[in-house]
Amino acid sequence: MDIKQEEVTTLHEIKIDEEDLINNVREAAASRPISIIMPMLYSELRNKAIKNILRELNKCDYVDKVFIPLSAENERQFEEVKKFFSQLETKHYVIWCNGKRITKLLEELKQEGINVLKYRGKGRDVWIAFGVASLDSYAMALHDADVQTYNHLVPAKLFFPILEPKLDFKFSKGYYARINAEKRIIYGRVFRLFLHPLLKALVDEIGYEPRFLNFLRAFRYPLAGEFAMTTDVAIDVDVPGDWGIEVGMLAEIYRNVARKRICQVDLGIYEHKHQEISRDGLIKMVRDIFKTLLRVLTEEDHIQISEPFLLSLKVMYGRAARECIRQYHADAVFNSFKYDRHLEESVVERFSKHMFEAGKEYLNKPIEARLPDWLRTISAKKRIREELFDIVVKENE
C-alpha cells in the first residue's frame, strides 16, 4: 500500500470509515440530488453480476434516481428488463435507447442538423442518459452492469469527493486492481499490454511528454468505466460514439475541467466480464482507443501523425510492452499468480498489428465518432430533454 500522489489528486482507501462516508454522502445528497447511470445490454440480464448489483443498489438510499440505458431488440426484452428492476427500491427508469419512441424523437433532432442515429452502442446510450439525468441531478455517476465485485460503496466513493464541501471536485474517476485473488490471475490486458506501454512508447517516439499524455498517465486505470461528475460538466462534454469512450471522456474532461477539480478514487479489487480477443471484442477496443488517442494528440498537442510515425511507434510499443510483460511476470511470481509469458507476448503481437492498421485508418479518415454535447443539442431543440424524459416516464408506467 502506498499513498503516492499523481498529477491528478488520488484518494486512497487506507482505512476509510464506511458509515461516516455514506452518512456524509447522504447528508449532502439531501440538497444536491444525485443519479446513477448503468448502461446495459439485454444479455447482461442473464449474468450473476446484475443480481448482486441490484441488491447493493437497494442499500444506496441516498441516490435520488437510477437510470438504466438499455439496448434491446424488441419490446419483450424491454419489458423483461423492467420487470427485473421492479425489485429496485430507488426510483428508477429503464431507457429503451433504440426503441421506436426515442428513435422517432432522434429523427426529429436529425432534422435540426444533429444526427446521433448514425451511432450505435454504449456511447449513444450514455449520451441519452446524460440528457435525461441532467434535468434535475446535481451530479451523476456511471458504472457498468457486469461488475461481479460490485458493492454499495462504489457510488458512495465516486460521489463523495464531488459532494463533500471541503473538497469540491467536479469529476472523479474510479481505479482498481484487475485481479482475481482466488484464481490467482491478473486481468486487464488492454490496459496492461496495450494502453500502458503505448503511452510510454508515444512519449519516447515524440521525444517529450505532451500535456494530454501527462494528464492521461496520471490516472492509475484510465480505462475504468466507473466515474462521477457534476451535471454542468456532463452537459458540456462530447460523448465518444465507439469503444474509445473512456479515453475520449478523459479527453473531454481534460478540455473542460480544471486539473485541481479532478480526482481518482480507489475502488479496491474489481472483477467483471472479460472480452474475447476478437474483432468484436478486445481487438475493436484496441483499434478504437488508438484512433481516439491519435485524434486527441492532433487536436490538443498538434502532434503530426504520419505512416513513418506509426511504423516507428509500432517498434517502440513492442519494446515497451515486452518490458511490461517482464515486470508483470516478476510481480506474478512474487505473489504466486499464474502468468503465461508466451500468451502475453502473443497478445501484444496481435495488438501491435491492429494498432498499426487502425493508425492507417485514422490517416485516411481522421474525423472522430463523437456525439455533440448537450448544450449544443438543447440549442438546436430546446425541450428535447423534457421530451425524452416524458417518453421514458411513459414507457416505465
N, C-alpha and C positions, 0 to 999 in steps of 0.2 A: 504494500500500500504506500503510495506517495501522495503528496499534496502539491505537486509541481503545477504552477500556473502557466497558461499558454498566452498567446496574443489575444485570445478570446477568454474571458473570465470562465474558470472551471469550478463548478460546485461539486465537491467530492462527497460521497457518502462515507463518512468516517464513523460516526456513531450518532445518527440523527434520532431525534425524539419523534417517533411516528405520530403519536397522539397530538403533540404540540404542533407538528407540521400540518396535519389535517385540520386542527382547530383554527389555525391561522388562515388557512385557505377558505374554510367555511365562513369565518367571520368577514373576510374581505369580499367573498363572493356574494354576501348578502346585499351589498350595494353595487357590486360590479359583476353582473351575471356572466356566467361562463358556459361554453358549449364544447362538446366533444364531437369530432367528426371521425367516423370509422368507415372508410370505403371498403366495399367487399364485392366479391363475385358470388353468384348463387351457389357455385360448387363448394364454397367455404362453409356452407351450412352443414356439410357432412363431416367437417373436421372437429376433433375433440376440443381444439383450442377455443372455438367460438362459444362453447357451453361454459367453459371456465371464465371467459371474458364477461359473459352475461352475469354470472354470479358475482364477479368482482365489481362490475359496474353498479350493481344494486347496493354496494356499500358506499358509493360515491354520492352521498346525499347533498353535497354542496354544488353539484352540477345542475344547471338550470334545464338544459336540453341536450339530447343526444341525436345527432343526425347520422343516418346510415345511407350514404350514396350507394346505389346498387346497380349493377349491370345484370339484367335478367332478360331471358329470351322471350318470355311470354308472361301473361297475367297470372297463370298458375304459379310460376316461380315467385313472382312478386308477392302474391297472397301467402305463399308458404313462408317466405321470409318475414312478412308482417306477423303471421301467427306465431312464429318462433319468438319474435321480440315483444310480443304481448306480455311476456314474463318480466320484461324490464320495467321497474317501478318508476324510474325517472321519465319525465315527459320526453317522448322520442318520436322521430319521424323517419320512415324508410322512404328514400327518394328514388323513384324509378327513373334513373337518368336517361335511359334510352326508351322510355315509354312514349306512347302516342301523344299525350297532352304536352309533355315537356318538349318533345321533338317539334310539335306544331308551334310552340312559343319560340323556339330557337330558329325556326324557319322565318318567323316574323322579324326576329332580330337580324337575320341574314339580309332581309330587305332593306335594313338600315345601314348595311355596309359592314356588319361584323358577322363573319361566318365561323362559328365554332362547331358546326355539324361535320366538318371535314376531319375533326379529331375524334379519336376513339380511346376508350380505356380510362385508366386511373386519373390521368391529368384532367380530362374534361369533367369527370365525376367530382373530383376535388374542387374544381373551379365552380361548378354548380352549387356545391355545398357551402363554399365561401360566400357566395352571393346570398343564400338563404340565411345562413348563420349570422351574417354581419348586420342583419336588420335590428336585432336587439341584444347582441352579446358584446360585452366589453373585451373579451378575449376568447380564443378558441384553441383547442389542442387537437392534433391529428395523430392517430396511430392505426396500424393495420389490424386486420381481423384474423390473422393467423399466428399470433404470438402465444406460444404454448406456456410461457412462464409469466404471463400477464398477472398483475395483481393491482389492487385498488390504489397503491402508492404511485403507480406510473403517472396518472393525470395530476395527482397532488404535487409530485416533484416537478412536473413540467410547468404547472400553473404558479407554484409558489414564488419564483423569482419575478414573475410578472405582476402578481397581486400584492406582494409584500411592499408596503410603502417605503421601508428602509432601503429597498433595492431598486425598484422601478425599472426593470428591464422590459424591453419590448418584444424580444424574441428569445426563446430558449429551445435548445436542441438536445435531445437525449443522446447519450453514448453508452456503450455497454460492451461486455466481453462476449463474443460469439463462440462459446464453447459448450460442450456437454460434459460435465464433470463425471457423471456416472458412466457414460460410454467412453470417456477419455478421448474425445475427438475435438479438434479445432475446426470451426466452420468459418464463414465469412470470406469465401475465396475471391469474390470480386473486389473486395477492399484489400485483402492481404496480398493477393497475387496480381492485381491489376492497378487499382487506383493509387494505392500507397507507393509502389515502385514507380508508377508513371509520373506522379508529381515530382519525385526525386529526379527522374530522368529529364523531365521538362526543364527543371532548374539548371541541370548540367548542360543540356543542349542549348538553352537560351543564353547561358553564361552569367545570369544573375536571377534573383528571385522576384518576379513581377508581383505587384501588390495583391492581385487576386489569388495567386498561388500561395503567398504568405498567409492570406486570410484562410484559404481552404485547408492548408496544412496545420493550422491551429486547432482544427476540430479533430478529436480523437476518433470519431467514427462518422465521417461526413455523409455516408450512405444510409445512416439511420433514418427510418421513416417516421420517427416519433418527434414531434416538435409542437410548440405553442407560440402564439403571437397575439398581439393586440389587434382589434378589428381595424383600426386605422392603417395598420401595416398590411393586413390581409386584403383590403380592397385596393391597395396601391401596388400590388405585385403582379407581374405576368406569370401565369402558371405554365410550366413546360408541358407539352402535349404528348411526351413519349417517356421511355424508361429513364431519361436523364432528369427526372423530376426532382430528385434530392439535390443533385449538384446544381441544377437550374434554379431551384428555390434559394439555395445559398447564394447564388449569383445575384438574385433579386434582393436578398437581404443585404448583401454587400453594397448594392447600389442605393438602397433606400433607408438603411438604418445606421445610426452612428455606432462605431465599434463598442463604445462603453455601454450601449444599451443591448448588447448581445451576450448571451452566455450559453454554456453547455452544462448538462446535468447528468450525474452518474445514475444510471438505471440498473446497475448490477449486472447479472448474467442473463442473457437473452437467448431464447430458443424459438425459432419459428420455421415455417415451411421452407424447404430447401429446393431451389430451382435446379432443373437438369441443365447440363452443359449442352444446349441445343440452340438452333436458330431462333426458337421462340422463347428460350429461357435465358441463361446467363450470357450467351453469345450476343443476343439482341441487346441485353443490358449493357454489355461492354461497348458495343458499337454506338449506342445512343449516348452513353456517358462521354465517350471520347469526342463525338461530334459537338456535344454541348460544351465541353471544355475548350475546344478549338474556337468555337464561336465567341465565348466569353473572353478568351485571351485576345482575340482580334478586336473585339468591341472595347474592352476595358483597358488593355495594356498595349494595344496596337502592334501585337506580335504578327509578323509576316509569315503566313503558312504557305509552304510550297512542297512539291514532291521530294526534292532533296532533303528538306527539313524533316519530312515524315520518314524517309529512309534512315537518316541518321538517328532520329528519335527511336525508331524500332530497335536499333542496335543498343542504344543507351538503356532503353526499357528492359531488354533482355538481360543486360548486365545487372541492373538494379534489382530485377525480380529474382535472379539467381542468388544474389546476396541476401534478399529477404527470406528465401527458402532456407538458406544456411542458418539464419538467425532463428526462424520458427522451428526448425529441426532441433536446434540446441535447446530451445525452450520446452519442446515436447519431450525430449529425452530427460530433461531435468525433472519434469512433472510426471514421468511415466505415461505419457499420452501416445496414442497411435499416430504415426506420421509416415506417409509413403512419399519419399522424396522424388521417386521416378514419376509417380502420378502427378505430383505438384508441378514438376518440370514439363510434363506433357500438357497440362492445363495452360501454363504460361505460353507454350508454343502456339496453342490454338488462339489464345487471347491476342498474341502478337500478330498473327496472320490477319485476324479480323479487325484489329485496331488499324492496321495499315490500309485495309480495304475501306474501312469507314472513313479514314482520313482522305482518301481519294474521292469518296462520295461527297465529302464536305467541300472539297475544292471545286467539284462540278456543280454543287448546289448548296451554297453557304447560307441559305435562308433558314432560319430557325423555326421549328414547330413550337409556337408559343401562343397561348391564349391571352387575349388582351386583359389588362387589369379592369377591375370592376368600376373604377372611377370613369374610365372611358366608356364602358358599357352602359352605365347609368346615363351618361351624357347623350348617348345615341338613342336610348329608350328608357325614359325616366323612371317608370314604375315597374321595370322588369323584375326586380327582386320581389316586390309585393305580389306580382302576378305569379311568379314561381312559387312563392310560399302558399298562395291560395290553392294552386294545383296540388302541392304536397299535402296540405291540410285536408283537402277534399279526398284525396286518394288514400289517406290514412284514417278516415272516418269509419 
